[in-house]
Amino acid sequence: MPHAEVAILGAGAAGLSLAHRLSHPAPRGRRVTALLLDAPPGPLRPPRRTWCYWEAGDGPYDDAVTAEWRRLRVHDPAGRSTEDDIAPLRYKMLRSDDFARHVDHALDHSDDVRRLEAAVETVRGDADGAEILARTHDGRPVTVHARWVFDSRPLARLPAARTTLLQHFRGWFVRTDRPAFDPGTAMLMDFRVPQPPQGLAFGYLLPMDRHRALVEYTRFSSAVLPRHAYDEALRRYTDDVLRLGGFEVTATETGVIPMTDARFARRAAPSVFRIGTAGGATRPSTGYTFSAVQRQTRAVAEALRADRHPLPPPAHSARSRAMDAVMLRALDSGRVDGAAFFARLFAQVPMGRLLRFLDGETRLHEDLCVGIRTPVLPMLRSAAELPWLPRTPRPGP
């Protein structure tokens, strides 16, 4: 029966980040033993994915970063472009396999954090600790005892919400026959793709060098599309908009990210907490998660080392969540044109400030400056009706 002070369930961004933090002894603070439980290869293991985030200067994961950019570009539906230098920020791309190898290297040199490959079946927690029942790849049962549990696994169902949209996408990692990309500039949103009757769609382009890039087709809507629809959209985008010419697809990725004003519980039992997307780390207005995961896991690690109660803090401020709820309602109701909404924001607000706004690092007067660049009357109408809307469960998983 393995025992550790901390059990971390799931080896996605949040689980790996917390394990990585606890694997490095702090100059001040006590040692914390931890066990990272990662599902064996199969449907319970997170699929390969790419995380993007921004930070000023160097960061703790730079050795694993695939590429980074200081210039970002946005195209509006008419083809007009907005481009800006976001210094001192850098927009960074981190692939999950590279991040896992980076964390594995840290765990190999740690006496405090171990890794166990087993699928978690049940978690029972009370005020004195928790018992985790899991099963290894060969069916052998394992029982783990821990004082604290941090569960980063996806929720079976989203909590009840007034508005829930899905950000769903498919990406191709491509290698072109000719030099087709500017490796110094990332395309954050390209609205030169056909817009759906409801929601919005855009292209996303992260060049790694002159010949290689990640090209994605993304939609915000209430339901996902059939697989072939994403590939058809990507083919039109690469042929008709980007005009890449000949290329090969070297890898693919697919994802669905909830954009919701639901309230995510950060505690599942007295000694069991949720982190990552399951703990509300995904920013409702954009789907970005990685930066909020770093804030959550940093606070948890600091609390554990100081022997304080390690309840994860809210990933986003109440003001940020309120503004996002208004925006989601305005998009879902059709009161604002999504493509025009985002293109206008990036055209009228310096990109560095807008990224800080999306991270919740702006002050009230800066938030107001961003707010007046949005369609004011539709946003006010959406804000006025939110208190009267019921929170309802989303059907299905």
MARTORGU-180197 format. One line per 2 residues: for each residue z, y, x of C-alpha. Coordinates in nm, 3 decimals, padded with zeros to 5 digits. Example, Ala and Ser with C-alpha at 12.3 -4.5 7.8 and 13.67 -1.06 7.14 Angstrom:
00.780/-00.450/01.230 ~ 00.714/-00.106/01.367
END
This chain:
00.000/00.000/00.000 ~ -00.120/00.309/00.188
00.109/00.610/00.163 ~ 00.045/00.973/00.249
00.189/01.305/00.147 ~ -00.152/01.409/00.012
-00.430/01.205/-00.147 ~ -00.772/01.370/-00.179
-01.001/01.210/-00.436 ~ -01.374/01.252/-00.384
-01.573/01.353/-00.075 ~ -01.788/01.633/-00.214
-01.761/01.992/-00.094 ~ -01.401/02.041/-00.212
-01.264/01.708/-00.093 ~ -01.428/01.734/00.248
-01.318/02.097/00.288 ~ -00.953/02.019/00.217
-00.958/01.715/00.447 ~ -01.115/01.925/00.722
-00.847/02.195/00.693 ~ -00.561/01.945/00.702
-00.710/01.766/01.003 ~ -00.651/02.071/01.223
-00.287/02.135/01.313 ~ -00.174/02.488/01.236
-00.001/02.692/01.509 ~ 00.277/02.761/01.263
00.359/02.516/00.990 ~ 00.452/02.156/00.949
00.220/01.857/00.977 ~ 00.079/01.709/00.657
-00.048/01.351/00.630 ~ -00.346/01.300/00.401
-00.575/01.021/00.281 ~ -00.931/01.098/00.171
-01.060/00.847/-00.085 ~ -01.439/00.834/-00.093
-01.630/00.608/-00.333 ~ -01.841/00.331/-00.174
-02.220/00.385/-00.175 ~ -02.342/00.372/-00.533
-02.339/00.575/-00.854 ~ -01.985/00.713/-00.802
-02.065/00.870/-00.466 ~ -02.194/01.231/-00.483
-02.571/01.254/-00.427 ~ -02.711/01.433/-00.125
-02.723/01.806/-00.187 ~ -02.748/02.146/-00.026
-02.480/02.413/-00.047 ~ -02.550/02.779/00.020
-02.295/03.052/00.075 ~ -02.254/03.382/00.254
-01.993/03.505/00.496 ~ -01.956/03.773/00.761
-02.031/03.652/01.111 ~ -01.939/03.312/01.245
-01.771/03.050/01.027 ~ -01.592/02.716/01.067
-01.896/02.507/00.973 ~ -02.163/02.680/01.180
-02.214/02.368/01.394 ~ -02.337/02.189/01.080
-02.540/02.473/00.925 ~ -02.913/02.398/00.893
-03.029/02.760/00.886 ~ -02.908/03.112/00.808
-03.066/03.440/00.707 ~ -02.976/03.809/00.714
-03.265/03.919/00.494 ~ -03.302/03.821/00.129
-03.594/03.880/-00.107 ~ -03.630/03.879/-00.487
-03.961/03.892/-00.680 ~ -03.964/04.024/-01.038
-04.196/03.869/-01.303 ~ -04.465/04.129/-01.228
-04.468/04.038/-00.860 ~ -04.281/04.342/-00.726
-04.049/04.246/-00.444 ~ -03.708/04.371/-00.336
-03.592/04.289/00.014 ~ -03.270/04.384/00.190
-03.069/04.319/00.505 ~ -02.725/04.187/00.404
-02.554/04.243/00.743 ~ -02.274/04.187/00.830
-02.313/03.897/00.586 ~ -02.523/03.591/00.659
-02.666/03.360/00.394 ~ -02.609/03.004/00.516
-02.753/02.666/00.421 ~ -02.541/02.353/00.466
-02.668/02.005/00.381 ~ -02.409/01.758/00.255
-02.491/01.486/00.510 ~ -02.446/01.732/00.797
-02.121/01.860/00.649 ~ -01.989/01.504/00.607
-02.068/01.425/00.972 ~ -01.895/01.747/01.079
-01.582/01.652/00.885 ~ -01.594/01.289/01.002
-01.591/01.413/01.362 ~ -01.276/01.616/01.288
-01.109/01.319/01.116 ~ -01.190/01.092/01.411
-00.979/01.320/01.629 ~ -00.697/01.369/01.378
-00.371/01.176/01.361 ~ -00.287/01.324/01.020
-00.589/01.258/00.797 ~ -00.741/00.917/00.731
-01.038/00.811/00.521 ~ -01.050/00.515/00.280
-01.369/00.396/00.112 ~ -01.262/00.294/-00.237
-01.352/00.385/-00.596 ~ -01.062/00.540/-00.785
-00.994/00.375/-01.121 ~ -00.670/00.533/-01.245
-00.428/00.805/-01.136 ~ -00.072/00.815/-01.268
00.140/01.111/-01.168 ~ 00.484/01.247/-01.248
00.718/01.504/-01.097 ~ 00.804/01.276/-00.802
00.452/01.180/-00.697 ~ 00.149/00.978/-00.797
00.009/00.626/-00.784 ~ -00.365/00.577/-00.744
-00.532/00.248/-00.828 ~ -00.866/00.201/-00.650
-01.110/-00.075/-00.558 ~ -01.300/-00.132/-00.235
-01.671/-00.217/-00.215 ~ -01.592/-00.591/-00.218
-01.371/-00.564/-00.528 ~ -01.036/-00.570/-00.350
-00.773/-00.362/-00.536 ~ -00.586/-00.094/-00.343
-00.280/00.101/-00.451 ~ -00.213/00.438/-00.287
00.110/00.635/-00.318 ~ 00.111/01.011/-00.256
00.340/01.305/-00.317 ~ 00.048/01.526/-00.418
-00.303/01.441/-00.540 ~ -00.604/01.676/-00.526
-00.883/01.543/-00.745 ~ -01.231/01.683/-00.678
-01.426/01.426/-00.879 ~ -01.657/01.553/-01.157
-01.504/01.578/-01.502 ~ -01.620/01.327/-01.762
-01.669/01.617/-02.007 ~ -01.667/01.993/-01.980
-01.377/02.178/-02.147 ~ -01.438/02.359/-02.476
-01.615/02.692/-02.432 ~ -01.769/02.980/-02.623
-02.084/02.963/-02.409 ~ -02.215/02.690/-02.183
-02.548/02.700/-02.005 ~ -02.675/02.457/-01.744
-02.830/02.554/-01.414 ~ -03.060/02.261/-01.342
-03.305/02.232/-01.057 ~ -03.521/02.011/-00.841
-03.605/02.089/-00.481 ~ -03.863/01.968/-00.233
-03.809/01.979/00.142 ~ -04.166/02.046/00.257
-04.356/02.051/00.585 ~ -04.679/02.252/00.573
-04.999/02.199/00.770 ~ -05.019/02.568/00.863
-04.751/02.829/00.943 ~ -04.659/02.934/00.587
-04.304/03.072/00.599 ~ -04.113/03.368/00.736
-03.802/03.201/00.886 ~ -03.613/03.533/00.891
-03.609/03.588/00.512 ~ -03.483/03.370/00.226
-03.627/03.400/-00.125 ~ -03.321/03.412/-00.348
-03.498/03.443/-00.683 ~ -03.871/03.440/-00.750
-03.950/03.511/-01.114 ~ -04.327/03.473/-01.068
-04.306/03.141/-01.254 ~ -04.369/03.099/-01.628
-04.059/03.202/-01.821 ~ -03.932/02.969/-02.096
-03.880/03.095/-02.455 ~ -03.503/03.084/-02.398
-03.304/03.118/-02.075 ~ -03.487/03.187/-01.749
-03.663/03.013/-01.462 ~ -03.719/03.104/-01.099
-03.831/02.971/-00.765 ~ -03.600/02.951/-00.463
-03.726/02.932/-00.106 ~ -03.519/02.869/00.208
-03.741/02.855/00.520 ~ -03.608/02.665/00.821
-03.902/02.753/01.048 ~ -04.268/02.849/01.011
-04.361/02.503/00.878 ~ -04.047/02.370/00.702
-03.860/02.493/00.395 ~ -03.661/02.393/00.090
-03.855/02.495/-00.221 ~ -03.677/02.468/-00.558
-03.755/02.523/-00.923 ~ -03.446/02.629/-01.120
-03.377/02.689/-01.489 ~ -03.084/02.833/-01.683
-03.085/02.674/-02.029 ~ -02.883/02.458/-02.263
-03.053/02.128/-02.176 ~ -03.217/01.961/-01.876
-03.586/01.871/-01.850 ~ -03.760/01.537/-01.790
-03.808/01.463/-01.419 ~ -04.186/01.507/-01.434
-04.147/01.863/-01.572 ~ -03.969/01.980/-01.257
-04.231/01.825/-01.030 ~ -04.511/01.985/-01.234
-04.339/02.323/-01.211 ~ -04.289/02.282/-00.837
-04.652/02.189/-00.789 ~ -04.765/02.501/-00.977
-04.521/02.717/-00.781 ~ -04.625/02.586/-00.438
-04.999/02.594/-00.524 ~ -05.042/02.902/-00.744
-04.763/03.136/-00.633 ~ -04.675/03.046/-00.273
-05.026/02.914/-00.192 ~ -04.891/02.681/00.073
-05.207/02.479/00.117 ~ -05.157/02.128/00.249
-04.802/02.000/00.283 ~ -04.591/01.687/00.261
-04.261/01.641/00.078 ~ -04.010/01.498/00.326
-03.705/01.482/00.094 ~ -03.596/01.589/-00.254
-03.279/01.698/-00.429 ~ -03.183/01.738/-00.794
-02.877/01.895/-00.951 ~ -02.712/02.022/-01.267
-02.444/02.293/-01.243 ~ -02.238/02.408/-01.544
-02.236/02.783/-01.617 ~ -01.956/02.817/-01.869
-01.669/03.039/-01.981 ~ -01.454/02.729/-02.036
-01.098/02.731/-01.905 ~ -01.059/02.467/-01.636
-00.712/02.320/-01.597 ~ -00.603/02.318/-01.233
-00.325/02.068/-01.302 ~ -00.379/01.725/-01.460
-00.017/01.604/-01.415 ~ 00.296/01.741/-01.243
00.177/01.614/-00.904 ~ -00.202/01.594/-00.968
-00.431/01.896/-00.926 ~ -00.803/01.958/-00.966
-01.012/02.139/-00.706 ~ -01.379/02.228/-00.674
-01.602/02.241/-00.981 ~ -01.344/02.032/-01.172
-01.088/02.304/-01.095 ~ -01.307/02.598/-01.200
-01.455/02.687/-00.861 ~ -01.813/02.728/-00.989
-01.893/03.095/-01.057 ~ -02.010/03.103/-01.420
-02.270/03.375/-01.367 ~ -02.454/03.212/-01.075
-02.344/02.852/-01.018 ~ -02.235/02.926/-00.660
-01.930/02.715/-00.572 ~ -01.889/02.670/-00.196
-01.718/03.002/-00.114 ~ -01.464/02.960/-00.395
-01.393/02.606/-00.273 ~ -01.306/02.751/00.068
-01.061/02.998/-00.090 ~ -00.899/02.721/-00.296
-00.864/02.472/-00.013 ~ -00.741/02.736/00.233
-00.463/02.835/-00.009 ~ -00.370/02.471/-00.074
-00.353/02.387/00.298 ~ -00.138/02.693/00.367
00.101/02.605/00.084 ~ 00.137/02.245/00.203
00.208/02.347/00.560 ~ 00.466/02.602/00.441
00.626/02.339/00.216 ~ 00.548/02.545/-00.095
00.427/02.416/-00.430 ~ 00.053/02.356/-00.375
-00.095/02.447/-00.715 ~ -00.450/02.568/-00.635
-00.499/02.936/-00.719 ~ -00.761/03.047/-00.973
-01.097/03.036/-00.799 ~ -01.211/03.362/-00.959
-01.023/03.667/-01.084 ~ -00.965/03.728/-01.453
-01.191/04.035/-01.432 ~ -01.475/03.832/-01.279
-01.441/03.560/-01.542 ~ -01.443/03.818/-01.823
-01.759/03.984/-01.691 ~ -01.927/03.646/-01.650
-01.838/03.548/-02.008 ~ -02.011/03.861/-02.136
-02.321/03.795/-01.926 ~ -02.343/03.431/-02.037
-02.316/03.534/-02.402 ~ -02.584/03.799/-02.359
-02.819/03.547/-02.198 ~ -02.749/03.266/-02.443
-02.793/03.494/-02.748 ~ -03.126/03.622/-02.618
-03.008/03.983/-02.622 ~ -03.116/04.028/-02.262
-03.424/03.905/-02.080 ~ -03.277/03.690/-01.804
-03.556/03.741/-01.550 ~ -03.560/04.117/-01.601
-03.177/04.127/-01.594 ~ -03.143/03.970/-01.250
-03.450/04.138/-01.102 ~ -03.317/04.479/-01.209
-02.975/04.410/-01.057 ~ -03.120/04.318/-00.720
-03.359/04.615/-00.727 ~ -03.088/04.871/-00.806
-02.780/04.738/-00.624 ~ -02.772/04.682/-00.245
-02.781/04.307/-00.191 ~ -02.478/04.304/00.035
-02.270/04.474/-00.233 ~ -02.409/04.242/-00.501
-02.312/03.936/-00.298 ~ -01.960/04.076/-00.250
-01.950/04.135/-00.627 ~ -02.046/03.773/-00.690
-01.765/03.665/-00.456 ~ -01.515/03.882/-00.645
-01.451/04.101/-00.340 ~ -01.550/04.435/-00.494
-01.311/04.691/-00.636 ~ -01.306/04.811/-00.997
-01.523/05.118/-00.934 ~ -01.781/04.898/-00.757
-01.780/04.656/-01.051 ~ -01.846/04.948/-01.284
-02.135/05.060/-01.063 ~ -02.287/04.714/-01.100
-02.214/04.707/-01.473 ~ -02.407/05.026/-01.552
-02.718/04.867/-01.397 ~ -02.716/04.607/-01.677
-02.848/04.659/-02.034 ~ -02.537/04.838/-02.159
-02.573/04.811/-02.537 ~ -02.652/04.435/-02.546
-02.366/04.373/-02.305 ~ -02.123/04.579/-02.514
-02.227/04.393/-02.829 ~ -02.173/04.060/-02.653
-01.832/04.174/-02.527 ~ -01.728/04.285/-02.876
-01.804/03.950/-03.038 ~ -01.652/03.725/-02.772
-01.292/03.741/-02.906 ~ -01.412/03.608/-03.242
-01.616/03.315/-03.112 ~ -01.451/02.970/-03.123
-01.430/02.752/-02.816 ~ -01.609/02.428/-02.896
-01.659/02.107/-02.694 ~ -02.002/02.049/-02.548
-02.155/01.726/-02.685 ~ -02.232/01.456/-02.433
-02.118/01.423/-02.069
END
